Amino acid sequence: MKGRVLIVAGSDSGGGAGIQADIKTVTALGGFATTAITALTAQNTLGVFGIFPVPPAFVRQQMDVVLADIGADVIKTGMLGERAIVETVADTLTAYPDLPLIADPVMVAKGGASLLSDEAVGAMLACLVPRAHVLTPNAPEAARLTGLCVEDLDGQKRAAEKLLRAGAKAVLIKGGHLAGPCICDVLADASGMWVFESPRLDVRANHGTGCTLASAIAALLGQDVPLRDAVSQARDYVFEAMRRAPGFGAGHAPLDHAWPMRDARLQA
């Protein structure tokens, strides 16, 4: 079975983002999810109310025991939070130079809570960006990583080019935070640049969209889907998961991650 994804990220007690969204996504797309949890959070659709970091040595231990026994086809990182954890994850991955890394530089929760310290941003640029097979920042994250203004498509393209120069093999700059009736995501690698466009859904269900998209890409790459196809299919998966969202909670609602499995049962 292909599609083993080791997810290194924080836990979301509300189930809409983080490790919970990652596991649901990888499973729904036919992969097998394992985890190394970097932090526990107390959160729901209204916001993050508490963060309890996991000691870096225990993050490493989780990664080591999974990789030594089950293995992985892809590593996906999400919320890392602290510089020590960023450096620990990067150091652990030095033993696996051929293992693709899909790095989602989670910096701010949907409700506004900071999830990555300033020191950790510097460590990410130094340690993880050059190691990334695919880096998936949204527009504000891309701006923070590059120091550029990322407020339109041209800004996305400039940021993608700068992050490629920083060492990432491919970069996907997500445009969901930018204004307009359509969402444009920019994918760039050494062979070129592509723009993916979709209509903007007017829904509350936008909690965990970044985690979900990165995990979908990881699950598909782990099953040998080519990068551009993986990005396209992952975007379609997230779009439908938002459209079918159950409407739970009073704030930024979670997605319907399981919709492909439900459709498969109906077609059986």
C-alpha positions as CSV (number, residue, x, y, z in Angstrom):
1,M,0.0,0.0,0.0
2,K,1.4,3.4,-1.0
3,G,0.4,6.7,0.6
4,R,1.9,6.5,4.1
5,V,2.0,10.0,5.4
6,L,3.7,10.9,8.6
7,I,2.1,14.1,9.9
8,V,4.0,16.3,12.3
9,A,1.6,18.9,13.6
10,G,-0.5,20.2,16.4
11,S,-3.8,18.7,17.7
12,D,-7.1,20.6,17.3
13,S,-9.6,19.6,20.0
14,G,-12.4,20.9,17.8
15,G,-11.5,18.4,15.0
16,G,-11.5,21.0,12.2
17,A,-7.8,21.6,11.6
18,G,-4.4,20.2,12.7
19,I,-3.7,16.5,13.2
20,Q,-7.4,15.7,13.2
21,A,-8.1,17.3,9.8
22,D,-4.9,15.8,8.5
23,I,-5.8,12.2,9.5
24,K,-9.3,12.6,8.0
25,T,-8.0,13.9,4.8
26,V,-5.3,11.3,4.2
27,T,-7.7,8.5,5.1
28,A,-10.4,9.9,2.8
29,L,-8.0,10.0,-0.1
30,G,-6.8,6.4,0.3
31,G,-3.6,7.0,2.3
32,F,-2.4,5.8,5.7
33,A,-1.8,8.5,8.3
34,T,0.7,8.3,11.2
35,T,1.4,11.2,13.5
36,A,3.9,13.1,15.6
37,I,2.1,15.6,17.7
38,T,3.9,18.9,18.4
39,A,1.3,20.6,20.6
40,L,-2.1,20.2,22.2
41,T,-4.5,23.0,21.7
42,A,-7.8,23.8,23.4
43,Q,-9.9,25.2,20.5
44,N,-13.2,25.2,18.7
45,T,-14.7,27.1,15.8
46,L,-14.5,30.3,17.8
47,G,-10.8,30.3,18.4
48,V,-7.8,28.9,20.2
49,F,-8.1,29.1,24.0
50,G,-4.9,27.3,25.1
51,I,-1.7,25.8,23.7
52,F,0.4,23.1,25.4
53,P,3.7,22.4,23.6
54,V,5.1,18.9,23.4
55,P,8.7,18.6,24.4
56,P,11.0,18.5,21.3
57,A,12.6,15.3,22.4
58,F,9.2,13.6,22.5
59,V,8.4,14.9,19.0
60,R,11.6,13.3,17.8
61,Q,10.8,10.1,19.5
62,Q,7.3,9.9,17.9
63,M,8.9,10.5,14.5
64,D,11.7,8.0,15.0
65,V,9.6,5.1,16.2
66,V,7.1,5.5,13.3
67,L,9.7,5.8,10.6
68,A,11.7,2.9,12.0
69,D,8.8,0.5,12.0
70,I,5.9,1.7,9.7
71,G,7.9,4.0,7.5
72,A,6.5,6.8,5.3
73,D,6.2,7.7,1.7
74,V,5.8,11.4,2.5
75,I,6.3,13.7,5.6
76,K,3.8,16.5,6.1
77,T,4.5,19.3,8.7
78,G,1.9,21.7,10.0
79,M,1.9,23.6,13.3
80,L,5.4,23.4,14.8
81,G,5.1,26.5,17.1
82,E,8.6,26.9,18.6
83,R,12.1,27.2,17.2
84,A,13.3,24.1,19.1
85,I,10.6,22.0,17.5
86,V,11.4,23.3,14.0
87,E,15.0,22.5,14.5
88,T,14.3,19.1,16.0
89,V,12.0,18.1,13.1
90,A,14.6,19.3,10.6
91,D,17.4,17.4,12.4
92,T,15.4,14.2,12.5
93,L,14.7,14.4,8.8
94,T,18.4,14.5,8.0
95,A,18.4,10.7,8.3
96,Y,15.8,10.5,5.5
97,P,17.2,12.8,2.7
98,D,15.1,11.1,0.0
99,L,11.7,11.4,1.9
100,P,9.6,14.1,0.3
101,L,8.5,16.9,2.8
102,I,5.3,18.8,2.3
103,A,5.7,21.8,4.6
104,D,2.7,23.9,5.6
105,P,4.2,26.9,7.5
106,V,1.2,27.3,9.9
107,M,1.6,30.7,11.5
108,V,-1.8,32.0,12.6
109,A,-5.1,30.2,13.4
110,K,-8.2,31.1,11.6
111,G,-9.4,33.0,14.7
112,G,-6.2,35.1,14.8
113,A,-4.1,33.2,17.4
114,S,-0.4,33.1,16.7
115,L,0.9,29.6,16.2
116,L,4.5,30.2,15.2
117,S,7.0,32.4,17.1
118,D,9.3,34.9,15.3
119,E,12.3,32.8,16.2
120,A,10.6,29.8,14.7
121,V,10.1,31.6,11.4
122,G,13.8,32.2,11.1
123,A,14.5,28.5,11.9
124,M,11.9,27.5,9.3
125,L,13.6,29.6,6.6
126,A,17.0,28.1,7.6
127,C,16.1,24.5,8.2
128,L,12.8,23.5,6.6
129,V,12.3,25.6,3.5
130,P,15.5,24.3,1.8
131,R,14.3,20.7,2.7
132,A,10.8,21.2,1.4
133,H,9.6,19.2,-1.6
134,V,6.5,21.4,-1.6
135,L,6.0,24.5,0.6
136,T,2.4,25.6,1.0
137,P,2.1,29.1,2.6
138,N,-1.0,31.3,2.3
139,A,-0.5,34.9,1.2
140,P,0.2,36.3,4.7
141,E,2.6,33.5,5.5
142,A,4.4,34.0,2.2
143,A,4.7,37.7,3.0
144,R,6.2,36.9,6.5
145,L,8.6,34.4,5.0
146,T,9.8,36.6,2.2
147,G,9.4,40.2,3.4
148,L,7.4,40.9,0.2
149,C,4.0,42.5,-0.2
150,V,1.7,39.6,-1.2
151,E,-1.7,41.2,-2.0
152,D,-2.4,40.1,-5.5
153,L,-1.4,37.5,-8.2
154,D,1.9,39.3,-9.0
155,G,2.8,39.3,-5.4
156,Q,2.1,35.6,-5.1
157,K,4.4,35.0,-8.1
158,R,7.2,37.1,-6.7
159,A,7.0,35.3,-3.4
160,A,7.0,31.9,-5.1
161,E,10.1,32.8,-7.0
162,K,11.9,34.1,-3.8
163,L,11.0,30.9,-1.9
164,L,12.3,28.8,-4.7
165,R,15.6,30.7,-4.5
166,A,15.5,30.0,-0.7
167,G,15.7,26.3,-1.6
168,A,12.2,24.9,-1.8
169,K,11.8,22.5,-4.7
170,A,8.2,23.6,-5.3
171,V,6.0,26.3,-3.8
172,L,2.3,26.7,-3.7
173,I,1.2,30.2,-2.7
174,K,-2.5,30.1,-1.7
175,G,-4.7,33.0,-2.4
176,G,-7.7,32.5,-0.2
177,H,-6.8,35.5,2.0
178,L,-6.8,37.8,-1.0
179,A,-9.8,39.8,-2.1
180,G,-11.9,38.9,-5.1
181,P,-14.6,36.6,-6.4
182,C,-12.1,33.9,-7.4
183,I,-9.3,32.2,-5.5
184,C,-6.0,31.9,-7.3
185,D,-3.2,29.6,-6.1
186,V,0.2,29.9,-7.7
187,L,2.3,26.7,-8.0
188,A,6.0,27.1,-9.0
189,D,8.9,24.8,-9.4
190,A,12.1,24.7,-11.5
191,S,10.2,23.9,-14.6
192,G,7.7,26.7,-14.5
193,M,4.7,28.4,-12.9
194,W,1.0,27.6,-13.0
195,V,-2.1,29.4,-11.7
196,F,-5.0,27.4,-10.4
197,E,-8.3,29.3,-10.2
198,S,-11.7,28.5,-8.6
199,P,-14.8,30.4,-7.5
200,R,-14.8,31.7,-3.9
201,L,-17.5,29.9,-1.8
202,D,-19.5,32.2,0.4
203,V,-19.5,29.8,3.4
204,R,-18.5,29.7,7.1
205,A,-16.7,26.4,6.6
206,N,-13.1,27.6,6.2
207,H,-11.5,26.2,9.4
208,G,-8.6,24.0,8.6
209,T,-8.6,24.6,4.8
210,G,-4.8,25.0,4.7
211,C,-4.1,21.9,6.8
212,T,-6.5,20.0,4.6
213,L,-5.1,21.1,1.3
214,A,-1.5,20.3,2.3
215,S,-2.5,16.9,3.6
216,A,-4.4,16.1,0.5
217,I,-1.4,17.0,-1.6
218,A,0.8,14.8,0.6
219,A,-1.6,11.9,0.4
220,L,-1.7,12.1,-3.4
221,L,2.0,12.5,-3.8
222,G,2.5,9.5,-1.6
223,Q,0.5,7.5,-4.1
224,D,2.7,8.7,-7.0
225,V,0.3,11.3,-8.4
226,P,2.3,13.9,-10.3
227,L,2.6,17.3,-8.5
228,R,0.4,19.4,-10.7
229,D,-2.3,16.7,-10.8
230,A,-2.0,16.4,-7.0
231,V,-2.5,20.1,-6.5
232,S,-5.5,20.2,-8.8
233,Q,-7.1,17.1,-7.2
234,A,-6.4,18.4,-3.7
235,R,-8.0,21.8,-4.5
236,D,-11.1,20.0,-5.9
237,Y,-11.3,17.9,-2.7
238,V,-11.1,21.0,-0.4
239,F,-13.7,22.8,-2.5
240,E,-16.2,20.0,-2.2
241,A,-15.4,19.5,1.5
242,M,-16.2,23.2,2.0
243,R,-19.4,23.0,-0.1
244,R,-20.7,20.0,1.8
245,A,-19.7,21.2,5.3
246,P,-22.0,20.1,8.1
247,G,-22.3,23.6,9.7
248,F,-21.0,22.7,13.1
249,G,-20.2,25.4,15.6
250,A,-20.8,29.1,15.8
251,G,-17.6,30.4,14.2
252,H,-15.3,29.2,11.5
253,A,-16.9,25.8,10.7
254,P,-15.1,22.6,9.9
255,L,-15.2,20.9,6.5
256,D,-16.8,17.6,5.4
257,H,-13.5,15.6,5.1
258,A,-15.2,12.3,4.6
259,W,-17.3,13.1,1.5
260,P,-15.3,10.9,-0.9
261,M,-15.9,7.8,1.3
262,R,-19.6,8.6,1.5
263,D,-19.8,9.0,-2.3
264,A,-17.9,5.7,-2.7
265,R,-20.5,3.9,-0.5
266,L,-23.3,5.3,-2.6
267,Q,-21.8,4.1,-5.8
268,A,-21.0,0.6,-4.5
